[in-house]
Amino acid sequence: MPIFEGEEVVGVVKIASNITDRIDRVQGYAKSFQTLAEGLNLQSVQGSKDGNQLQETMTTIASETAENQQTFETLYDQAIEITKIADTIKEIAARTNLLSLNAAIEAARAGEHGKGFTVVASEVKNLSDLVGSAVVEVRTNTETMNRQIMAMMKKIEASHLEVASSLATVKETMQRFTAIEEVARQLEQQTEDFRSYI
């Protein structure tokens, strides 16, 4: 219904102008929403790419950590075997020492004829003592190495658990980025539909 001022129609023009202003404002909001949706979509896509790369890196670290743990377990087993061998050598040295003692006794009984054998028995005892000392040193070193290996294995196991936990967190984050990406796509599509409807 037109509004007249005198004989001039002014009301229709004013109503049409108000509608045009409102449409322009709604289109401005729609464009702003679309820009936000596009930005959100770009950020979520980039976040997904970065997350995928981080997930691959974490998976590689987890694999390498497991391999390192296996290597240390093998080293620990080998150190245990070295300790067993050292114990065997120590036993042989103790028996050799006993044999040299028996040989010295028998050489003393033989008197003048056993003098040469006394020197041999003495040298066997010296060698036995050297072997015994070397075995003690080897055992001390392997025990120290075993303690260090065990400490490293515990650290690697803790790291492995932390990596596994971080990997689970990265997977959850990736799922969230995927959900955000889907919402951004829907928002972008709804904004486009809304703009075309206006």
C-alpha positions as CSV (number, residue, x, y, z in Angstrom):
1,M,0.0,0.0,0.0
2,P,1.6,3.2,-1.1
3,I,2.2,6.2,1.3
4,F,1.6,9.6,-0.2
5,E,3.0,13.0,0.6
6,G,0.8,15.2,-1.3
7,E,0.5,13.6,-4.6
8,E,3.9,11.9,-4.5
9,V,4.3,8.2,-3.4
10,V,7.1,8.0,-0.8
11,G,6.1,5.0,1.4
12,V,6.8,2.2,-1.2
13,V,10.3,3.6,-1.9
14,K,11.1,3.7,1.8
15,I,9.9,0.2,2.4
16,A,11.8,-1.1,-0.6
17,S,14.9,0.8,0.6
18,N,14.6,-0.8,4.1
19,I,14.2,-4.3,2.5
20,T,17.3,-3.7,0.3
21,D,19.3,-2.6,3.3
22,R,18.3,-5.7,5.2
23,I,19.1,-8.0,2.3
24,D,22.5,-6.3,1.9
25,R,23.2,-6.8,5.6
26,V,22.1,-10.5,5.5
27,Q,24.3,-11.0,2.4
28,G,27.2,-9.4,4.3
29,Y,26.6,-11.8,7.2
30,A,26.4,-14.7,4.8
31,K,29.6,-13.7,3.1
32,S,31.3,-13.3,6.5
33,F,30.0,-16.8,7.6
34,Q,31.2,-18.3,4.4
35,T,34.7,-16.7,4.8
36,L,34.8,-18.0,8.4
37,A,33.7,-21.5,7.2
38,E,36.4,-21.5,4.4
39,G,39.0,-20.4,6.9
40,L,37.9,-23.0,9.4
41,N,38.0,-25.7,6.7
42,L,41.5,-24.7,5.6
43,Q,42.8,-24.7,9.2
44,S,41.2,-28.1,9.9
45,V,42.6,-29.6,6.6
46,Q,46.1,-28.3,7.5
47,G,45.6,-29.6,11.1
48,S,44.7,-33.0,9.7
49,K,47.8,-33.0,7.5
50,D,50.1,-31.9,10.4
51,G,48.4,-34.5,12.6
52,N,49.0,-37.2,10.1
53,Q,52.6,-36.3,9.8
54,L,53.0,-36.3,13.6
55,Q,51.2,-39.6,13.8
56,E,53.6,-41.1,11.3
57,T,56.6,-39.7,13.2
58,M,55.2,-41.1,16.5
59,T,54.6,-44.5,14.9
60,T,58.2,-44.5,13.7
61,I,59.5,-43.5,17.1
62,A,57.3,-46.3,18.7
63,S,58.8,-48.8,16.3
64,E,62.4,-47.7,16.9
65,T,61.8,-47.7,20.7
66,A,60.5,-51.3,20.5
67,E,63.6,-52.3,18.5
68,N,65.9,-50.6,21.0
69,Q,64.2,-52.3,23.8
70,Q,64.7,-55.7,22.1
71,T,68.4,-54.9,21.5
72,F,68.9,-54.1,25.2
73,E,67.1,-57.3,26.2
74,T,69.5,-59.2,23.9
75,L,72.5,-57.4,25.4
76,Y,71.3,-58.2,28.9
77,D,70.9,-61.9,28.0
78,Q,74.4,-61.9,26.6
79,A,75.8,-60.2,29.7
80,I,74.2,-62.9,31.8
81,E,75.9,-65.5,29.6
82,I,79.2,-63.7,30.1
83,T,78.7,-63.8,33.9
84,K,78.0,-67.6,33.7
85,I,81.2,-68.1,31.6
86,A,83.2,-66.0,34.1
87,D,81.8,-68.2,36.9
88,T,82.9,-71.3,35.1
89,I,86.4,-69.9,34.5
90,K,86.6,-68.9,38.2
91,E,85.7,-72.5,39.1
92,I,88.5,-73.8,36.8
93,A,90.9,-71.3,38.3
94,A,90.0,-72.5,41.8
95,R,90.5,-76.1,40.8
96,T,93.8,-75.3,39.1
97,N,94.9,-73.5,42.3
98,L,94.1,-76.7,44.2
99,L,96.0,-78.8,41.8
100,S,99.0,-76.5,42.0
101,L,98.9,-76.8,45.8
102,N,98.8,-80.6,45.5
103,A,101.6,-80.5,43.0
104,A,103.7,-78.4,45.4
105,I,103.1,-80.9,48.2
106,E,104.1,-83.8,46.0
107,A,107.2,-81.9,44.8
108,A,108.2,-81.3,48.4
109,R,107.8,-85.0,49.1
110,A,110.0,-85.9,46.1
111,G,112.7,-83.8,47.6
112,E,115.6,-83.0,45.3
113,H,114.0,-84.7,42.4
114,G,110.8,-82.5,42.7
115,K,112.6,-79.1,42.7
116,G,111.8,-78.5,39.0
117,F,108.2,-79.5,39.5
118,T,108.0,-77.0,42.4
119,V,108.8,-74.2,40.0
120,V,106.1,-75.4,37.6
121,A,103.5,-75.8,40.5
122,S,104.4,-72.2,41.6
123,E,103.9,-70.8,38.1
124,V,100.5,-72.7,37.7
125,K,99.4,-71.2,41.0
126,N,100.5,-67.7,39.8
127,L,98.5,-68.2,36.6
128,S,95.5,-69.5,38.5
129,D,95.6,-66.4,40.8
130,L,95.8,-64.1,37.7
131,V,92.9,-65.9,36.1
132,G,90.9,-65.6,39.4
133,S,91.6,-61.8,39.5
134,A,90.7,-61.4,35.9
135,V,87.4,-63.3,36.4
136,V,86.5,-61.1,39.4
137,E,87.2,-58.0,37.2
138,V,85.1,-59.4,34.4
139,R,82.3,-60.3,36.8
140,T,82.4,-56.8,38.3
141,N,82.3,-55.2,34.9
142,T,79.4,-57.4,33.7
143,E,77.4,-56.8,36.8
144,T,77.9,-53.0,36.3
145,M,76.9,-53.4,32.7
146,N,73.8,-55.4,33.7
147,R,72.7,-52.7,36.1
148,Q,73.2,-50.0,33.4
149,I,71.4,-52.1,30.8
150,M,68.5,-52.7,33.2
151,A,68.3,-49.0,33.9
152,M,68.3,-48.2,30.1
153,M,65.6,-50.9,29.6
154,K,63.4,-49.3,32.2
155,K,63.9,-45.9,30.6
156,I,63.1,-47.3,27.1
157,E,60.1,-49.1,28.4
158,A,58.8,-45.8,30.0
159,S,59.5,-44.0,26.8
160,H,57.7,-46.7,24.9
161,L,54.6,-46.3,27.1
162,E,54.8,-42.5,26.8
163,V,55.0,-42.7,23.0
164,A,52.1,-45.2,22.9
165,S,50.1,-42.7,25.1
166,S,51.0,-39.8,22.9
167,L,50.1,-41.8,19.8
168,A,46.7,-42.5,21.2
169,T,46.3,-38.7,21.9
170,V,47.3,-37.9,18.4
171,K,44.8,-40.3,17.0
172,E,42.0,-38.7,19.1
173,T,43.1,-35.3,17.9
174,M,43.0,-36.5,14.3
175,Q,39.4,-37.7,14.9
176,R,38.6,-34.3,16.2
177,F,40.2,-32.5,13.2
178,T,38.2,-34.8,10.9
179,A,35.0,-33.9,12.8
180,I,35.8,-30.1,12.6
181,E,36.6,-30.5,8.9
182,E,33.2,-32.1,8.3
183,V,31.4,-29.4,10.3
184,A,33.3,-26.7,8.4
185,R,32.3,-28.3,5.1
186,Q,28.6,-28.4,6.2
187,L,28.8,-24.8,7.4
188,E,30.3,-23.7,4.1
189,Q,27.6,-25.6,2.2
190,Q,24.8,-24.2,4.3
191,T,26.2,-20.7,3.9
192,E,26.3,-21.1,0.1
193,D,22.8,-22.5,0.1
194,F,21.6,-19.5,2.3
195,R,23.3,-17.0,0.0
196,S,21.7,-18.6,-3.1
197,Y,18.3,-18.5,-1.4
198,I,18.6,-14.8,-0.7
